[in-house]
Amino acid sequence: MNNETIKTPLPIGKSSFEKVMEGGYYYVDKTLFVKDLLDKGAEVTLCTRPRRFGKTLNQTMLKCFFEDTTPFGGKDTRALFNGLKIESAGERYLQHQGRYPVIFLSFKEAKRASFEESYAQLKKNIAKEFERHGYLAEKITSQKNRDLFEKIANGSGSSINYSDSLAFLSECLANHYNKKPIILIDEYDVPLENAWFRGFYEEMINFIRPLLSSSLKDSPHLQFAVMTGCLRVSKESIFTGLNNPDVISILDTYYSERFGFTQCEMDAMLEYYGLMDKREAVRDWYDGYLFGNTEVYNPWSGIHAVSKWLVNINELPKPYWSNTSGNEIVRELINRADSETKADLETLTAGGTISKLIHEDITYDEIYKSNDNLWNFLFFTGYLKKVGETADGKGRIIVEMKIPNMELGIIFENKIQEWFNERISGKNLDTFFNAILTGDAETFQTELEALLGESISFMDSAENFYHGFMAGILSRLDGYRVTSNRESGKGRSDLVMYAVNKRTGKAVIFEFKVAKKFRELPAACAEALKQIEDNNYAAYWDDDGYDNIMKYGIGFCGKNCEVGKLG
């Protein structure tokens, strides 16, 4: 199809099913999630998926499908499902459409700097939901309960009132409709994750625990509940006493196609927008997640890439997912890395796999207690994918995992580079730079190997790693600047460090070669030196007025190097 004739816009940043459908946006049909939920019949379902994988869109879709809006004059949303997959699933499922009262809450906005601010936002969201069901107030026969309803709705209730608010609203709805309500809670764990990182975890969990338990534990006023979030939080920490919540993580096969885009869905989008020639690029960059046995694409990044290509077909793929969060959990793992963790990171960034014991019951206050917990967090939140699993003989699962795709690979590499740059910013590099500027190749090599020993390499494109590694270190020398791949003579040298003051400073040319084996380092170094000389890389700097030009060839192999100097 010709791109210029496409009228259907992409739902960039749209997470409301109603807005997507009414706005005529491109929609990847996930409505059979309704059928799956009804077939499984769990009273409380928790689906955990990485951020930006369609959790909110699915929750708002469920709200539109199930909610009876007639008592408060809401829109009849049944027309939004015309032509969608659930429409042809059969009367067994359609008989539930528009038949239930629904409580819908999103906790994603409770990511605030203090407990007071986060709690205030949660109160505001709860009050807004009470206000949405404000028609109930005049129907409540008890004056005490009517006053309580109005207090919660206008934001003046006590903390205990809000802790019990979902259970209270469920009871009010059940009495009014003579039908049990459905409770939908989106991003339930955002306040907990935020509270842990900001230092008020206990306060937050003491509010969230009764809020959920009172409404979900053996409630006589609950049809069913669906919660979504990034991480499963152990029953002991938050779901105290809750009987067997049906927790569906990325390891489970249930609902595996309902979050993220399958290959068929991604292909259909590319074909619709006339971009099938981008199929391999999309696969390399944004595919590779494994939910149960289903491989899926990151929908956030896939949609953004397609939108960019519709404007500029030559736009290069980018790590769009990284812009949705600081990815600080990756940075924290790197900060805490011991020698084993560093080796694991090097294996992953080189495209290899590592094996880790997986445990799904984890609390946020346990994340930093061990590096194993950090690996678990990274796995369940989408930074790593499963490629295989075994049992350890004690009923525990050991998962073989790797980085899913190029997008995540860049996120890891960027965080490693940031970590190393900050690490060397506090080091005294006087001996290192003095050796370079005085021509002491032996000391230069010793100091460089020491720095390599502290780094975490990503060897999938080895020379690029060493190039970035050296550029980051050399840029630390005051009075000097670093340029990369500057054309000079018959080619382009890897790096040049040159003095701002040409009268007193020097220009230092560096050429790098990577050896496959340690014993090949001298030959790699010699090859680098020969390239500098044969291509006359000094020509530009000589013409530019530098009288003192130094030339280094460096061979690299893992954490070892061989430094040679011309002249």
N, C-alpha and C positions, 0 to 999 in steps of 0.2 A: 504494500500500500504506500502511496506517495506521502511523505511526511507532511507536505503542505496541505493535504486534504484532511488531516487528522483534526477532529474537533474535540474529542474527549480529552480533558486535561488530566494530568497525573495528580494524585492526592498528596502533594508535598506537604508534610506537616499536618495532615488531616487525620484525626484519630476518632472522630465521631461518625458512626455508621450513618446516622440520619443525615448529617451534612454531606457525607460522601455521596450518598444516593440521591439526595435532593439536588445537589450541585452538579450531577451528571459526571462525576469523576470516574476514572478507571477503577474498577473494583475487582479484586481477586476473590472469587466466591468461596467463603468459608462457612456458609450457612449450615452445612451438614454437621457442624459442631453441635447444633441444636439436637439433631437426631442422635448423635453419639452420647450426649448427656442424658437424654431420656432413655436410651437403651441401657445405659450402665446403671442408672437409677441411684447413684450415690446421694446421700443426704447432704454431705459437705465435700466439695471437690476443691483441691488446691492445685492449680497448674503453674509450675515454675518454668520460666523461659528467660533467655537473655533480654536485656532492654532493647526496645525498638523492634520487636518481633511480632507486633500486631496484637498484643494483649488487650490494650484499651479498645481497639477497634472491635475485637471479638466481644468484649464485655458490653459495649454499647449496642452491638448487634443483638445480643441476648436480651437486653432491656427492651429494644424495639420490638422484638418478636413476642416476648411473653407478656408484656405489660398491658393491663386493661386501663386505658386512659379515660374512659367515659365518665367516671365519677368526678373528675376535676377538669373536664372540658378540654383534655389534651388532644393532640392530633391522632387520627387513626393511621397508624403506621403500617397497616397490612399491605398497602399498595407498594411499599418500599421493597417488598420481597417478590414482586411480580417477575417471573422469569428466572428467579434464582433456584439453586439446586434443591433447597428445602421444600419448595413448592411442589416438586414432583416426587417427594419422599413418601407421600401417602397421607390419608386422613388420620391415621394413627398419631401422626406428629402435628398435623395442621390443627387438630382439635384443641391443641394447647395454645394456639396463637391468640394473643390478646385476651387471655383468660385470668391473669393473676395480678395481684398487687405486687409491685416491685420496689425494693429499697436499693438504691444505687449510690455507692460512695467510692470516691477515689481519694487515696491517701498521698498521691504523688506530689501535691503542693505543700505537704508538711515537711519539706526539706528546708529547715530554717536554722539560724545560727544558735538559738538557745531553746531550752525546753519550753519556756514561756511562749515564745513565738510559734513553735511547732504545735504546741497544745492549743493556742489561740486559733491557728489555721484549721486544726481538726475540729474544734468546736464550731467554727464558722461553716465548715462543710456539712457537719451534722445538722446544724441549725437550718441550713439551706434546704436539706432534704426534708426536714420537718415542715418547713415553709411550703415546699412543693406539695406536700400532703396536708396543707393547711385546712382543707375542707373537713378534715376529721375532727377538728377542735369542737365545732358546734354539735357534733354527733356524740361526743363523749358525755355520758350521763353523770359521771362522778365529777363534782366540782373540783375535788382535789386533783384528779387526773387531768382535768381540763386546764387547771392552773399550771400543772407540771408541763403539759404539752406546750403551752404558750411560753413558759420560761425557757425551755430548750430551744424553741423556734426563734425567740428574740435574743438569744445569746446570754441570758441572765441566770441560767441554771448553775448549780454547783458542779464540782468535778465528779461527785458521785452520780448526780443526775445524768451527766454525759457518759459516764462509764456504763450505765444501765440503759442508755438511750435506744440502742438498736433492739434490745429485747422489748422495751416499752413500745416502740413504734411498731414492731412486729405484732404485738398483742392488739394494738389499736387497729391496725389494718385487717387482721384476722376477724376481729369483731365486726368491723364495718362491712367487709366484703363477704363474710361468712366463708372465707377461703384463705388458706395459709399463704403468706407472701413468699416471694423469692428474694433472697439477699445476694447482691452482687457487689463485691469489694475488689477494686482495682488497685494494684501496686501496694498491697497490704504491708509489705516489709520496708517501704521507703522510709517511714519515720524511725524504724528500728536501726536500719543501716546508718542513717544520718546521725541518730542519737549516739550510736557507738563511736563513730568517727569524731564527734564533737564533744563527747564526754558526759552525756546525760542519759545513758542507756537505761539505768535502773528506774529513773523517773518515768521514762517513756514506756517501758515494758509494764510498769505498775498501772499505767492507764490503758494500754492496748489489751492486756490480758483479760481483764473483766469485761471490756467492751465487746470482745469477740466471744469469750466463753459464755457470757450470759445470754447471748443471742443464738449461739450455735450448739451449745451442749444440751442435748435432750430437750430441745425446745418444743413445746406443744404447738407453737405458732410459726413453724418453719416448714415450707414446702421443700425447698432445697436451697443450698447456697453454693456459689462459685466464687472462689478467690483466685487472683493472679498475683504473681510477684516474680522476683528474680531468683530467690533462694528459699529453699525449705528451711524453716526454723523449727527446732525440735519441739515436740509436744510438751516437754517438761518446762520449757522456757515461756511458752505463750499459749498453747492450747491445753492448759491444765484441765484434766478431766474430760476432755473432748473425746468422744467415742469414735475411734477409727476414722479419722478424716481420710478421704481418698486422695493421696498425694501423688500427682503425676509429674514426675521430673523428666529431664531430657533422656533418662535411661529407659523410660517406659514407652511401650508401643502405642498405648492409648493416646488418641488425639495427636498423633505424631505429625499428621499432615495439616493440622488446623492452625499452626503458628509458623510463620515463615513461608517462603515460596518453594514449591516442588519444582523439579526440572520442567515438567509439562507446563506449569503455570508461568515459569519464567520464559520458556520458549514462546508461549502464547502472547505474552506481553511484547516480546521482541518482534515477533511476526506482525502483530497489530500495528506497531509503530515503524515497521520497515527497517528493523535493525538486526536482522538475523546474522549479519556479518560480524556483529559484536558478541556472538554467543560464547566464543572461547575466552574473550577478555572478561566477560561477566563471570564465567565459571571460575577462572583463575583467581579473580579478585574477591568474589563475594559468595561463592558456593562453599561446600565442605562441612557444614554443620550436620551433626547426626543426632536426630531425635528418635529414640527407639531404633528402628531399622530404616528410617526414612532420611535421606540426605536432602537438606534444604538450603536455600539461599537466604542471606540477610535481606529482608524486604526493604528496610530503610535505605541501605546503600544501593540495592538494585534499582529502586525507583529514582533515586537521585542521579545515578549514572545515566539512566535512560533519558531523564529530563535534560541533562547537560548535552547529550548527544543530539537531541532534537534541535538544540540551538547551534551546536558546533560539533559536527561529526568527527572531528579530529581531536576533541577534548580527551585528555589522558585520564584514565581511571584514578581515583583518589580514595583515601581512607575516610569516607564520609562518616562512618560509625564513630571514629575517634573524636569527631567534633561534638558528639552528644554527651560526652563525659570527660572528666580529667584523666580517666584510666589510672587513678592513683593506686589501685590495688596491684597493678603490675609494678609500679614504682616501689611500692612497699616490699614486695617480694625481692626485688633487686637490692633494696637497701639492707635487707636482713639476710642476704644470701651468704651462706657458708661455702666452703669449697665444693661440696656436693651439689648444692643448688646452682652455683655458677656453672658447673659442668653440665647440669641438666639444661640450663638456659642456652648454653652453647650448642648442645645437641638439638634443641628445639629450633633455634634460629638458623641452624644449618639444614633444616628440613627433616630431622630425625624424630624419633619417638622416645618417650620415657614411660615408665610404668609406675603407678602410684596406687596406694590403698585408698579406696573411696568409701566415705561414710556420709550418708545424706542427712543424718540428724546432727546439725551444727547450729550453734548460737553465735551471734555476732561477737559476743565477748570472748569467744574461743578462737576467733580467726587468727589472731597474732600469737597464740600460745605455741604454735609450732609451724614450721614450713610446710608440713603435710597438710595442715588446715588451710594454708594459703593456696596450695595447689588445688585442694578441693573447691575452694571458693572460685578460683579461676576457671576450673572445669565446668561447674554448674552455672556460671554466669556467662559462658560463651567464648571465653578466650582460648580454650583448647577443645579439641574434638576427640571422641572415642574412635579408635581404629581396631580395637580388640579388647577382650576381657577374659580373665581366668579367675578361678576361685583359689583361695589360699589354704583350703582344707579345714578352715574354722568358720566357714559360712560367710566370709568376707570377700568382697569383690576387689580384684586388682585390675585397673583399667590401663590399657596402653593408649597413650594420647599424643597428639601432635598439634601444631598450630594449624588452624583450618584452611587459611588462604593467604593471599598476598596482602590483603588489607590488614589482617591481624599481625602478619609478619612485620609490616612497617610500624605498627603500634609498638610491638616489642622492641624493635631496633631503635626507634626514636626515644623510648624511655630508657633503654640501656645507654644510648649516647648522652642523653641529658644527665643521667646519673654519673657517668664517667667524667663529663665536663665539669660538673660540680665537685666531684671528688678531687680532680687535679687542681681545681681553682684554689684549694687550701694547701697544696703541696709546695714545697720549696724546690723549684726547678733550676736553680742557679747552676748547679753542676752540669745538668743536662745541656742547657743553652751555652754555657761556657765551653763545653767540649765541642759543640757544633761550630762556634765562632772562632775557636783557636785551631780547629783542624784535628782535634784529638779523637780520631775515629774509634779507638779502642774503648775510651770512656763513654763516648756517644753510644756505642753498641751495648755496653754494660747497663747504662741508665735506661736505654730504650727497652731492653729485655725486662728490666724490673717493672717498667710501666705496663708492658704487655702482660706480665704476670698478674697484675691487678685488674686487668680489663675483663670484659665478657665479650667474646667475639661472636659475630654472626657471619659464618663462613660460606653461605650459599653463593655469595659473590665476593670472594676473598679479597681481591685487589681493591674493591670499593670499600670494604671494611678498613683496610689499612690506610687507604687514602683519607677517609673520614677521621680515623683515629689520629693520624699525623697532623691533619689540618687543625683539629681541635687543640692539640698540644702546642703546636707552633704559634697559634694565634695568641698564646699567653704572653709572649715576649714583648715588653714595652718598647716602643720605638720602631717596631717592625710590623709589616703587614704580610699577609699570605694570599697568594693568588693561585688558582687552580687551572691547569690545562691551558696556560697562556701560550699562544703561538709564537714560536721563535725559531729561527734557522729553518730547518726542513721539517719541523713537526711541533708537537706540544709536549712540554715536560709535565710530569705529574703535579708537582708543587714547587713554588718558589717563595721563599721568605726573604723579603727585601726591606732595607732600612728606609725610613722616611727621609732621613738626612743622608744624601749620597756622598757628602764629603767625608763623613766619619764612619758610616756604616757599610754594610756589605749586602750583596745579593747571593743567596744560597739556593742552589738548584738541587731538587731531590727527584730521583727516578726510582720506582718500585717494581720489583718482580716477585712473583710468588712461586716458591718451590714446592713440589708435591712431597718430597722427602727431605729429612733433615740433612742428609749428606749432600744434597744438591744445592744447599745454600750458597757456597762459594761461587758456583757457576751462575746462579741467579744474580748474585751481586755483580759479578763481572759483566754479565749481559746488560744490566742496568747502566753501568759505567760506560760501556761501549756505545749504548744508544745515545747517551748524553753527548759523547764526543762525535759520533758519526753524524748526528743530526744538528750539531752545532747549536745546542739549546742556549748557549751563552750569548748568541749574537744580539738578540733584542736588548739584553741588559747591558752589554758592552756599548751598543749604540745609544742607550739611554743615559750613559754617563757614569756607570758603576765601574770603578777601577779595580775593586776587590770582589771577584766573583769566585765562589766556592761551589764544588760539585760533588754530590754524594749519590752513590748507588746503594740501594738497600734490598737485600733478599729477605723475604719473610717465609716462615713455615711455622704455623701454629703460634706458639708464644715465644718462638726463637727468631733471631734475625742475624744477618751478616751485613756489616756496614763497611763500605769501601769508599775511598776518596781519591779524586783525581788531582794531581799536582801537589 
